[in-house]
Amino acid sequence: MITTDEITEIRWHARGGQGAVTAAKMLAEMSLVKDMFFQAFPEYGPERMGAPIQCFNRLSKHKISTYCGVNYPQIVVVVDHTLLEVVDITTGLPEDGIVLINSHENPSETRKRINLEGRKLYTIDATNISMESLGRFMPNIPMLGALLSITELLSKEEAAGYLKESFEKKFPQKVVDSNITALERAFEEVKGE
């Protein structure tokens, strides 16, 4: 759960083109609904589409005066499960930290496969949700929905309302509706242990 008294730091692991930077920015904007201060920023260079990237969030009820990368996140979000083989996602994550992984496996299967000790582990099949709801591989909105569900930063209704208001300005109604469906499904389908 995101606490509003302290700074909550989140590190996202993804590949270029999967929408993680957009999701991190959207999470930051959504935190305005709760009158929070926020930061959202990527850490990558001239990587091409498909290259591993990281992006970060900081959320707090108080002014944030830290302006560096997130080295000790409370939450790690893994948008692309293939990164589990090339990146140590637990670097800097405390034993009571949270890990959210895009995976069709249940959390206990994933924990065993990646040999994860401690930490609260959640999985969401964001790939399947995006393919069924959006008609293409774009797991960022389902990952954002799962993260919001886990942290309880926004309710499903608040998140869907924000997404609708934000997307209606830019996209046709069909795109708006499919993204809301993907977000709402993620709220319901995320699994934890």
Legacy VTK file of the C-alpha trace (Angstrom):
# vtk DataFile Version 3.0
C-alpha trace
ASCII
DATASET POLYDATA
POINTS 193 float
0.000 0.000 0.000
1.253 3.490 -0.771
1.596 5.436 2.425
0.895 9.118 2.232
3.129 10.099 5.154
6.429 9.061 3.605
7.906 8.958 0.131
7.003 5.803 -1.778
9.553 4.918 -4.444
8.773 2.661 -7.396
11.139 1.223 -9.996
9.776 -0.044 -13.320
11.657 -2.558 -15.502
10.555 -2.837 -19.124
11.728 -2.812 -22.686
11.582 0.265 -24.891
8.210 0.562 -26.598
6.144 -1.228 -23.935
4.730 1.990 -22.481
6.342 1.839 -19.028
7.453 5.477 -19.146
3.917 6.506 -20.097
2.473 4.362 -17.271
4.882 5.895 -14.728
3.882 9.399 -15.853
0.209 8.475 -15.705
0.654 7.091 -12.162
2.221 10.399 -11.154
-0.635 12.388 -12.683
-3.205 10.136 -11.020
-1.630 10.868 -7.642
-2.876 14.448 -8.036
-6.357 13.093 -7.287
-5.040 12.412 -3.772
-3.250 15.801 -3.513
0.165 14.150 -3.557
3.536 15.383 -4.740
5.117 13.209 -7.399
8.058 12.500 -9.660
8.133 10.305 -12.761
11.252 9.949 -14.871
13.006 7.456 -17.120
16.610 6.307 -17.019
17.770 5.394 -20.475
19.924 6.688 -23.278
19.646 6.168 -27.001
18.332 2.621 -26.616
16.272 1.282 -29.441
12.850 -0.269 -29.153
13.085 -3.546 -27.235
16.153 -2.607 -25.191
15.879 -2.870 -21.379
14.917 0.398 -19.682
14.070 1.585 -16.185
11.788 4.361 -15.057
10.865 5.607 -11.623
8.164 7.177 -9.474
8.223 8.971 -6.176
4.907 9.750 -4.470
4.343 11.581 -1.192
1.936 13.820 0.689
4.933 16.047 1.413
7.225 17.989 -0.884
9.882 15.771 -2.481
13.367 17.253 -2.491
15.287 14.205 -3.730
16.326 14.434 -7.388
18.220 11.267 -8.247
17.498 7.748 -9.447
15.597 5.357 -7.198
18.112 3.006 -5.607
15.973 1.601 -2.795
12.410 1.200 -4.064
9.560 -0.137 -1.956
7.905 -1.456 -5.125
9.349 -3.010 -8.298
7.196 -3.411 -11.417
8.408 -5.808 -14.124
6.540 -5.152 -17.367
8.479 -7.736 -19.398
9.106 -11.076 -17.656
12.062 -11.847 -19.990
14.009 -9.207 -18.063
14.007 -11.524 -15.043
16.797 -13.442 -16.793
18.981 -10.362 -17.387
18.230 -7.892 -14.585
18.421 -8.320 -10.805
15.035 -6.838 -10.018
15.595 -7.104 -6.255
18.576 -4.727 -6.146
17.864 -2.273 -3.341
14.423 -3.773 -2.601
13.921 -4.444 1.113
12.684 -7.807 2.408
9.218 -6.318 2.958
9.147 -4.786 -0.533
6.601 -5.524 -3.246
7.261 -7.096 -6.650
4.666 -6.987 -9.452
5.450 -9.104 -12.531
3.695 -9.424 -15.878
3.267 -13.202 -15.930
0.586 -15.776 -16.704
1.877 -17.846 -13.766
0.446 -17.617 -10.288
2.746 -15.939 -7.743
3.940 -19.171 -6.117
5.024 -20.602 -9.488
6.845 -17.396 -10.374
8.490 -17.207 -6.944
9.817 -20.738 -7.335
10.985 -20.222 -10.932
12.939 -17.025 -10.199
14.023 -18.143 -6.723
12.613 -15.047 -5.025
12.902 -14.978 -1.247
10.941 -12.659 0.985
9.017 -9.782 -0.552
5.340 -9.687 -1.363
4.885 -11.032 -4.892
2.052 -10.245 -7.292
1.487 -11.411 -10.862
-0.840 -10.188 -13.571
-1.183 -11.530 -17.102
-0.927 -8.050 -18.602
0.117 -9.514 -21.945
-3.110 -11.495 -22.293
-5.240 -8.613 -21.031
-3.674 -6.216 -23.538
-4.076 -8.665 -26.429
-7.728 -9.358 -25.588
-8.744 -5.818 -24.623
-6.554 -3.681 -26.881
-5.871 -6.095 -29.699
-2.105 -5.647 -29.406
0.808 -6.104 -27.034
0.762 -2.959 -24.897
0.928 -4.115 -21.259
1.365 -0.702 -19.641
-2.301 0.013 -18.799
-2.924 -3.451 -17.297
0.312 -3.122 -15.275
-0.808 0.292 -14.055
-4.209 -1.111 -13.081
-2.599 -3.966 -11.154
-0.244 -1.523 -9.380
-3.139 0.755 -8.416
-5.069 -2.237 -7.096
-2.123 -3.422 -4.997
-1.252 -0.019 -3.586
-4.834 1.172 -3.175
-3.722 4.623 -4.339
-6.937 4.932 -6.366
-10.080 2.855 -6.487
-10.986 1.101 -9.734
-13.687 3.730 -10.320
-11.337 6.668 -9.669
-8.678 5.200 -11.979
-11.182 4.466 -14.761
-12.614 7.977 -14.432
-9.167 9.525 -14.679
-8.265 7.374 -17.685
-11.526 8.248 -19.426
-11.070 11.978 -18.887
-7.429 11.889 -19.972
-7.858 9.631 -23.015
-11.074 11.187 -24.389
-9.076 14.299 -25.280
-6.663 12.319 -27.457
-8.220 9.091 -28.704
-11.389 7.745 -30.352
-14.031 6.305 -28.008
-13.175 2.714 -28.992
-9.576 3.210 -27.783
-10.786 4.866 -24.578
-13.211 2.031 -23.844
-10.674 -0.737 -24.554
-8.079 0.864 -22.262
-10.639 1.225 -19.471
-11.548 -2.443 -19.916
-7.860 -3.413 -19.682
-7.392 -1.284 -16.557
-10.494 -2.682 -14.837
-9.605 -6.278 -15.685
-6.173 -5.796 -14.132
-7.753 -4.542 -10.904
-9.719 -7.782 -10.722
-7.167 -10.272 -12.063
-3.979 -9.372 -10.182
-2.919 -12.208 -7.859
-0.727 -11.970 -4.778
0.844 -14.107 -2.109
LINES 1 194
193 0 1 2 3 4 5 6 7 8 9 10 11 12 13 14 15 16 17 18 19 20 21 22 23 24 25 26 27 28 29 30 31 32 33 34 35 36 37 38 39 40 41 42 43 44 45 46 47 48 49 50 51 52 53 54 55 56 57 58 59 60 61 62 63 64 65 66 67 68 69 70 71 72 73 74 75 76 77 78 79 80 81 82 83 84 85 86 87 88 89 90 91 92 93 94 95 96 97 98 99 100 101 102 103 104 105 106 107 108 109 110 111 112 113 114 115 116 117 118 119 120 121 122 123 124 125 126 127 128 129 130 131 132 133 134 135 136 137 138 139 140 141 142 143 144 145 146 147 148 149 150 151 152 153 154 155 156 157 158 159 160 161 162 163 164 165 166 167 168 169 170 171 172 173 174 175 176 177 178 179 180 181 182 183 184 185 186 187 188 189 190 191 192
